[in-house]
Structure formats: structure tokens, C-alpha cells
Amino acid sequence: MKILVAICFLIFASCLFFYCDRSNKEVKDKGSKMKYVFLKQSKKQRIFLRNSPILKKEIKFGDLKEEIYSPIEIEFDSKKDIYIFDGKTGKIHKIEFGNDFSHYNDFVFLNRSLKGKGPGEVSRLLDFKVYNHRVYLLDGGTNSLIIYSDNGRLIKHIKVQTKGDVLLFSKFTFLNNKPLLCAYSSKKLFYQIDENGKIIKSFGKYIDKSYPDNVLYHQYSVSKPIESDGFYYMPLYLGFVGFYKGNNLEFVKETMDGRRFPRFLKEEIGGAIVTRLKGARFMTVSAYATTKKLILIKSVNMKSEEVYWDFYKIKDFDYMFSIKNPPPSYDFDTIDNYLVISSEDSLKIFDISSIVKRF
């Protein structure tokens, strides 16, 4: 009898294991009836590194040929040159480096401000990326994507053909080397376009169904491409990420801060009813950067006034370790063994080879 019970138990355990494994792998974005499996991190508490990244180079903005005042966006290109968008002047600065960042040459990309609503101009920058030797800018004022070559030649100013639908784009990435625009929408989230602005396909829905029409609740970023056909969907406040492979949602996983459910407060300001977040004490993905091995997430605990750089594996978003209260930054980016941050008055490049080796 005991042997029979043991056999039954083993069969039950095997079936349970198979079901759990299957449920984790079947997280596909097939519509609003899909029940998502929120995978948890195996580590329950943050592990803090004792050693900080090694500062390799610092460049004061006042020492450049033309000073930078508000470095809101910063990007490496494939040659480890750096592009910086100055939010105050509307200019793109490019810093070219020699071997090992020992020497540099700086200049203003295009040698003029891009502020405006004309061809190639930006009235409200929403996102900025350097990809495949091109510089991309998403303009919220004209709801268009602007493309320059890496030597400053205007290639395209793309006004998306929405066929009457109201689509307000907020961020963008690339899927199989074509732009993928991201909207705040109760319908589809991601819209792939060609270089004439024609929508090729659309997919993706909110994973969290709360407040489907509330843009404030559902603010999110998307990562750079991962192996050309993958990317991370990263809500700002909700404490999880989703990984897409093509147009399929492969998995959903909590950050180290865990699931969050922000609340809202409606109040009258100047005769208008305004909705604002109440009790959103975490920005669980306020910024990010990626390499081939890791994804670096910046999270902010607004209650305790603490900031974390959390390192995860790029493949499965498994948490590794953190840096507490890192150097203040407007924005940051990574490539290979290097991390660059833009602070209020300078550009800093760090060697993170000791961190990358752990992955």
C-alpha cells in the first residue's frame, strides 16, 4: 500500500511540475482573455555590491567647445562614440573617442538647434536612440519619427499613417530592424512602421488591466532590441516587465520591488478635473540600459529617497545584484564593459568589466 501511495505521489508531482513549467512558457499575448503568469525573482532581497564601478573618464560640460546645459538623453553608438541631446538648446552633441577613451573630439551634431516643427525639427522630444549608424528622434509635438545619418544628414521625417485612429506615440524600439512605435492605448500597444510611415502590423495589450484608459497609470518604456527580434516592455510604476519575442509575449516577471498597484486622486485645479497618482512610492523602472549579457534598471524609492541600480540577466531577467545610491544621473547607457552617465555638469564613463564578468 505504501509503495502504491508513493507511486501516486510521484505521478502527481510530475504532473504538477509539467503544468507549472508549461504555464510559465505559455504566456502569449493572445488577447484580453489571457491569464498572465507573473514569475517571481528567486532572490527575496537586494544584494549590494561592495565596490562601485571604476571611473575611467570625466568630461566637464563647461570644457567642451560648446557647453551642454540639460543632457536629458545620452547614447553610445557601436564605435563607443557618445551622442547627447541637450534639452535646453535642442542640440545634439557628439563626442568621438580614441582608443581607451584617452582622447576625444567634440562637436555639435548638425551644428544647429533642432527645436521647431519643420522637416527634421523637434518640438517635444519623447525618445532618442542611436541604432545601425542612424540617429532616431521621436517628436511628440508632430507625432512623428525623425531619422538622421550618423554624419548629420536628414534621411526621413516620418509622419505615421494612422488612418483616422488617434494614436499618441510615447517611445520606440526596433523589431527586425524596423521601427516599432509604442502608444498609450486600450487597443494595441506596439505599431511597426516602414520608412514611409505605413503601419505594417500592430500587437500587444496592457498586462495589467487596471485603468485601461489612464495614461498616467500605464506609462512605460521599451528596451533596445535584444537579438534583433526581442525587447522588454517596462511599466514605470507597476513592478514587472514583459519580454516580447517578435509579437509574442514570452514571459512576465516581477522586478525586485514586486507588483505595485498605484492609486489615484481626482482634484479640481483651475476649474478642470485632474487625476494624479496617489501612493506611488516607487518608480520601478525609471531608466534602463542593456548589453549583450545584462539589463541595468534604475529604480527609485521615493519614500526613503533611495535610488538603486539593479542588474538582471538579459536572457531571463533573473536578478543578480544592486548598487545603492549610485552617482546622480539624468540618463545613462551601456556598451560592452562601459557605462556612461550624464550628470548636471559632466559626462562620466565607468569601467564595469568586473560586473559584466559575473554574468
PyMOL commands that set and color helices and strands:
alter all, ss='L'
color gray80, all
select helices_A, chain A and resi 2-25+61-63+99-101+353-356
alter helices_A, ss='H'
color red, helices_A
select strands_A, chain A and resi 38-39+54-60+71-76+82-86+91-97+104-109+125-131+134-139+144-149+154-159+169-175+178-183+190-193+199-203+220-222+230-235+240-245+248-254+263-269+272-278+282-290+294-301+306-313+319-324+331-335+338-342+346-351
alter strands_A, ss='S'
color yellow, strands_A
deselect
rebuild
show_as cartoon
